Amino acid sequence: MTTSQTPEAVSQASLNASKNASTRFPLIFKTVWQRLFVWLTSGDELRVWKTSERNGETGWHAYDPTTGRSICVASDAEMREWIEQRYH
């Protein structure tokens, strides 16, 4: 026995699927862009970048290709401290 969905139910399901895809696209795009950026700018230089979440929280990230170390901290002061320790 099969059941059929009403046109309204099909439209709502399509709308929900479209909405989920549209909220994932920016995240996927951001991830791809960041990886492309890292690949294009690869070298021995320290890489530092800032991220902002929807809730307003910021994060500071760094990657040192020379040592392979990376870090993620909440404040720019913590990032500066980590960078200073790298050179001393």
C-alpha positions as CSV (number, residue, x, y, z in Angstrom):
1,M,0.0,0.0,0.0
2,T,1.4,3.4,-1.0
3,T,0.6,6.8,0.3
4,S,0.8,9.9,-1.7
5,Q,1.7,13.3,-0.4
6,T,-0.4,16.4,-1.0
7,P,1.1,19.1,-3.2
8,E,1.4,21.3,-0.1
9,A,3.4,18.7,1.7
10,V,5.7,18.2,-1.3
11,S,6.2,22.0,-1.5
12,Q,7.0,22.2,2.2
13,A,9.4,19.4,2.0
14,S,11.1,21.0,-1.0
15,L,11.2,24.3,0.8
16,N,12.8,22.7,3.9
17,A,15.4,20.9,1.8
18,S,16.2,24.1,0.0
19,K,16.5,26.0,3.2
20,N,18.9,23.4,4.7
21,A,21.1,23.5,1.6
22,S,21.1,27.3,1.6
23,T,22.3,27.5,5.2
24,R,25.1,24.9,4.6
25,F,26.4,26.6,1.4
26,P,28.0,29.6,3.1
27,L,29.9,27.3,5.5
28,I,31.0,25.0,2.8
29,F,32.1,28.0,0.6
30,K,34.0,29.5,3.6
31,T,35.8,26.2,4.3
32,V,36.8,25.8,0.6
33,W,37.9,29.4,0.3
34,Q,40.1,29.1,3.5
35,R,41.8,26.0,2.2
36,L,42.4,27.5,-1.2
37,F,43.8,30.6,0.5
38,V,46.2,28.5,2.6
39,W,47.3,26.5,-0.5
40,L,47.9,29.7,-2.6
41,T,49.8,31.4,0.2
42,S,51.8,28.4,1.4
43,G,55.3,29.0,2.5
44,D,57.2,29.3,5.7
45,E,55.4,32.4,7.0
46,L,53.2,32.3,10.1
47,R,49.5,32.5,9.1
48,V,47.1,34.2,11.4
49,W,43.3,34.8,10.8
50,K,40.3,35.9,12.7
51,T,36.8,34.2,12.5
52,S,33.5,35.6,13.7
53,E,30.6,33.4,14.7
54,R,26.9,34.4,14.2
55,N,26.6,34.8,18.0
56,G,29.2,37.5,18.0
57,E,32.1,35.4,19.4
58,T,35.5,35.8,17.7
59,G,38.3,33.4,17.4
60,W,41.9,33.9,16.5
61,H,43.7,31.1,14.6
62,A,47.3,30.6,13.6
63,Y,49.4,28.0,11.8
64,D,53.1,27.9,11.8
65,P,54.2,25.8,8.7
66,T,57.8,25.7,10.0
67,T,56.9,23.7,13.1
68,G,53.5,22.4,12.1
69,R,51.9,23.9,15.2
70,S,48.6,25.6,15.2
71,I,46.5,27.4,17.8
72,C,43.0,28.7,18.3
73,V,42.4,31.3,21.0
74,A,39.6,33.7,22.0
75,S,41.5,37.0,22.3
76,D,44.0,38.9,20.3
77,A,46.1,39.2,23.5
78,E,46.4,35.4,23.7
79,M,47.4,35.3,20.1
80,R,50.1,38.0,20.5
81,E,51.5,36.0,23.5
82,W,51.7,32.8,21.4
83,I,53.4,34.6,18.6
84,E,55.9,36.2,20.9
85,Q,56.8,32.8,22.4
86,R,57.4,31.5,18.9
87,Y,60.2,34.0,18.4
88,H,61.9,33.7,21.8
